[in-house]
Amino acid sequence: MSIKTPLYQTHANLAAQFTDFAGYTLPLHYGSSSNEHQMVRESAGMFDASHMVIVDLHGNDATAWLRQLLSNDVAKLTNGRALYTCMCRESGGVIDDLIVYRLADDRYRLILNAANREKDLAWMEAHRPPSIRTHEIQGQAVIAIQGPDAVRLTQAALAEMDRPMDVLAMNRFSAVESGDWFVARTGYTGEDGLEIVLPASQSATLWAALAAQDIGPAGLGARESLRVEAGLCLYGQELDEEHTPAESGIASTIDIEDPDRDFIGRDVLEDHKLFGGRCRQVGIVLDGRGAVSKGQAVELVGKTIGRITSSTFSPTREVSLALARVDREFKGGCDVNSGDRLIAAHIASIPFVPHGQARE
């Protein structure tokens, strides 16, 4: 049975159209995904991200363990800082992509994908040394406020709630704790923004305070079009256990600077980081009208060279965009086989919409 988040009734009161996502009942939209997308690009919108899995780690060996468990190197982090990384198998395939926050010398927070909860926790437990304690945080809600005005408007909402937090002073990829609240500034849609983890019982009050600052609700439809415009990966589409981070366009999550750091999958991941893998992730823009979908073939002179992993109509650029995994580098035009016809397209730089501004 699909799980309802603490904000379910708030969404229902707003006449949300619901869908199941990773076993949770979440808003797809509140009337128009396109309008919600534009709201986030132009000002600010808020998303219910309460389905995310939150795991805290404690122990003097926490840093050493995470340096072995993750592809990126947490040794780069000072307290209060965060990074994006992957947890990989020995083969280099991605178990999950995640954000890790260093909260103290011996304490970290990991935010994982809900769809991968069971396998993530099992993998971590199988590799956890006895000196490390892990604890999955329950009874919390997560609200992601995104857009160019997100931080300023959230600051105003917190002031109205008499919550003395200076989120304007936060740097990107940082986090602060305030009592039983956790506030991060890591981004969720390619825009600047905040992610607030707080007790479920207080989530509707915060949502209302944000709404009073003209931050509108946004659903999964807008999240999808925003993240494709920004070229962000989604597990199960761009990322899976059959491909390494480098093959999915996120080689930046592989840190090989320390030659003595023996992290899981290093041999394969280092090779792909330096020399490339069996395939690569590219951006594609359709030249005319039409739509494509996951799994459809990308063709070059009649030969299949890859497959679409994600696609969307871009409200910002007013064209159809796609992310694709291809087996060779090429420039210029290509075709996408939609099943009944070939749709002309061309390769494009990722992100399609960097920092909210469309490329020419």
Residue pairs with C-beta under 8 A, 6 or more apart in sequence:
2 20
2 23
2 24
2 25
3 23
3 24
3 25
3 51
4 24
4 25
5 24
5 25
5 26
5 48
5 50
5 51
5 141
6 50
6 141
6 200
6 201
6 203
6 204
7 48
7 50
7 141
7 143
7 203
7 204
7 207
8 25
9 204
10 203
10 204
10 207
11 18
11 27
11 30
11 48
11 217
14 27
14 30
14 217
15 30
15 31
16 27
16 28
16 29
16 30
16 217
16 219
17 27
17 28
17 29
17 30
17 31
17 219
18 25
18 26
18 27
18 28
19 25
19 26
19 27
19 28
19 220
20 26
21 51
21 114
21 220
22 51
22 113
22 114
22 115
23 51
23 114
23 115
24 50
24 51
24 114
26 48
26 51
26 219
26 220
27 48
27 217
27 219
27 220
28 219
28 220
28 221
29 36
29 218
29 219
29 220
29 221
29 222
30 36
30 216
30 217
30 218
30 219
33 219
33 221
33 222
33 225
34 222
34 225
34 315
36 45
36 216
36 217
36 218
36 219
36 221
36 222
37 218
37 221
37 222
37 225
37 226
37 315
37 316
38 315
38 316
39 45
39 147
39 216
39 218
39 222
40 146
40 147
40 189
40 191
40 218
40 222
40 226
41 147
41 148
41 191
41 226
41 315
41 316
41 353
41 356
42 147
42 148
43 147
43 148
43 149
43 153
43 214
43 215
44 145
44 146
44 147
44 148
44 149
44 150
44 153
44 154
44 193
44 214
44 215
44 216
45 145
45 146
45 147
45 215
45 216
45 217
45 218
45 222
46 143
46 144
46 145
46 146
46 207
46 210
46 211
46 215
46 216
46 217
46 218
47 143
47 144
47 145
47 146
47 188
47 189
47 217
47 218
47 219
47 222
47 223
48 141
48 142
48 143
49 142
49 143
49 144
49 188
49 195
50 140
50 141
50 142
50 143
50 200
50 203
51 114
51 142
52 111
52 112
52 113
52 114
52 142
53 111
53 112
53 113
53 114
53 116
53 117
53 120
53 121
53 136
54 109
54 110
54 111
54 112
54 136
54 137
54 140
54 142
54 197
55 109
55 110
55 111
55 112
55 121
55 124
55 134
55 135
55 136
55 137
56 103
56 107
56 108
56 109
56 110
56 134
56 135
56 137
57 65
57 66
57 107
57 108
57 109
57 110
57 132
57 133
57 134
58 106
58 107
58 132
58 133
58 134
58 135
59 65
59 106
59 129
59 131
59 132
59 133
60 106
60 131
61 129
61 131
61 132
62 106
62 107
62 108
62 132
63 74
63 75
63 102
63 105
63 108
65 127
65 128
65 129
65 132
66 74
66 100
66 108
67 73
67 74
67 75
67 261
67 263
68 127
68 261
68 262
68 263
68 264
69 87
69 124
69 127
69 263
69 264
70 85
70 86
70 87
70 100
70 263
71 85
71 86
71 87
71 88
71 245
71 253
71 254
71 255
71 263
71 265
71 269
72 83
72 84
72 85
72 86
72 100
72 253
72 254
72 255
73 255
73 257
73 258
73 261
74 83
74 85
74 100
74 102
74 108
75 258
75 261
76 83
76 255
77 83
77 100
77 102
78 102
79 102
79 103
79 104
79 105
80 101
80 102
80 103
80 174
80 175
80 176
81 101
81 102
81 173
81 174
81 175
82 99
82 100
82 101
82 102
82 173
82 174
82 175
82 184
82 186
83 99
83 100
83 173
84 97
84 98
84 99
84 186
84 250
84 252
84 253
85 97
85 98
85 99
85 100
85 253
86 94
86 95
86 96
86 97
86 98
86 239
86 245
86 250
86 253
86 254
87 94
87 95
87 96
87 97
87 98
87 120
87 123
87 124
87 264
88 94
88 95
88 244
88 245
88 264
88 265
88 269
89 95
89 241
89 264
89 265
90 264
90 265
90 268
91 241
91 265
91 268
92 244
92 245
92 265
92 268
92 269
92 272
93 240
93 241
93 242
93 243
93 244
93 265
94 235
94 239
94 240
94 241
94 243
94 244
94 245
94 248
95 116
95 119
95 120
95 123
95 241
96 112
96 113
96 116
96 119
96 120
96 235
96 239
97 113
97 233
97 235
97 239
97 245
97 250
97 253
98 110
98 111
98 112
98 113
98 120
99 110
99 111
99 184
99 186
100 108
100 109
100 110
101 108
101 109
101 110
101 111
101 175
101 184
102 108
103 109
103 175
103 177
109 175
109 182
112 120
113 120
113 235
115 235
115 236
116 235
121 136
124 134
125 134
127 264
128 134
137 197
139 199
139 200
140 197
140 198
140 199
140 200
141 197
141 198
141 199
141 200
141 202
141 203
142 195
142 196
142 197
143 195
143 196
143 198
143 203
143 206
143 207
143 210
144 188
144 189
144 193
144 194
144 195
144 196
145 151
145 153
145 154
145 193
145 194
145 195
145 196
145 210
145 215
146 187
146 188
146 189
146 191
146 192
146 193
146 218
146 226
147 189
147 191
147 192
147 193
148 191
148 192
148 356
150 191
150 192
150 193
150 194
150 215
151 167
151 168
151 170
151 185
151 192
151 193
151 194
152 168
153 210
153 213
153 214
153 215
154 167
154 194
154 196
154 210
154 213
154 215
155 165
155 166
155 167
155 168
156 213
157 206
157 209
157 210
157 212
157 213
157 215
158 164
158 165
158 167
158 209
160 209
160 212
160 213
161 205
161 206
161 209
163 178
163 181
164 178
165 176
165 178
165 181
165 183
167 183
167 185
167 194
170 176
170 183
170 185
170 194
171 185
172 185
172 186
172 187
172 192
173 185
173 186
174 184
174 185
175 182
175 183
175 184
175 185
175 186
176 182
176 183
177 183
180 198
180 199
181 196
181 197
181 198
182 196
182 197
182 198
183 194
183 195
183 196
183 197
184 194
184 195
184 196
184 197
185 192
185 193
185 194
185 195
186 195
187 193
188 195
188 223
189 222
189 223
189 226
189 227
189 230
189 232
190 226
190 227
190 229
190 230
190 231
190 232
190 351
190 353
190 355
190 356
191 226
191 230
191 355
191 356
196 206
198 206
211 217
224 234
224 310
224 312
225 312
225 313
225 314
225 315
227 234
228 310
228 311
228 312
228 314
228 321
228 322
228 323
228 352
229 312
229 314
229 316
229 317
229 321
229 351
229 352
229 353
230 351
230 352
230 353
230 354
231 249
231 283
231 323
231 350
231 351
231 352
232 351
233 239
233 248
233 249
233 250
233 281
234 310
237 294
237 309
237 310
237 323
238 248
238 249
238 281
238 309
238 310
238 323
238 325
239 245
239 248
239 250
243 277
243 279
243 325
244 265
244 268
244 269
244 272
244 277
245 251
245 253
245 254
245 269
245 272
246 254
246 269
246 272
246 273
246 276
246 277
247 272
247 277
247 278
247 279
247 280
247 281
247 325
248 281
248 325
249 280
249 281
249 323
249 350
251 272
251 273
254 269
254 270
254 272
254 273
255 261
256 266
256 269
256 270
256 273
256 274
263 269
278 327
279 306
279 325
279 326
279 327
280 325
280 326
280 329
281 309
281 323
281 324
281 325
281 350
282 306
282 323
282 324
282 325
282 326
282 347
282 350
283 321
283 322
283 323
283 324
283 347
283 348
283 349
283 350
283 351
283 352
284 298
284 308
284 321
284 322
284 323
284 324
284 334
284 336
284 345
284 346
284 347
284 348
285 317
285 319
285 320
285 321
285 322
285 345
285 346
285 348
285 352
286 292
286 319
286 320
286 321
286 322
286 336
286 343
286 344
286 345
287 333
287 343
287 344
287 345
287 346
288 343
288 344
290 320
290 338
290 343
291 311
291 313
291 320
291 338
292 308
292 311
292 320
292 322
292 336
292 338
292 343
293 308
293 311
293 338
294 307
294 308
294 309
294 310
294 311
295 307
295 308
296 307
296 308
296 336
296 337
296 338
296 339
297 304
297 306
297 307
297 308
297 336
297 337
298 304
298 305
298 306
298 307
298 308
298 324
298 326
298 334
298 335
298 336
298 337
298 345
299 305
299 334
299 335
299 336
299 337
299 342
300 328
300 330
300 334
300 335
304 337
305 326
305 327
305 328
305 330
305 334
306 324
306 325
306 326
306 327
307 324
307 325
308 322
308 323
308 324
308 336
309 322
309 323
309 324
309 325
310 322
310 323
311 320
311 321
311 322
311 323
312 320
312 321
312 322
313 319
313 320
313 321
314 320
314 321
314 352
314 353
314 358
316 353
316 356
316 358
317 352
317 353
317 358
317 359
321 348
321 352
322 336
322 345
323 350
330 347
331 347
332 346
332 347
333 344
333 345
333 346
333 347
334 345
334 346
334 347
335 342
335 343
335 344
335 345
336 342
336 343
336 345
337 343
348 359
349 359
352 358
352 359
353 359
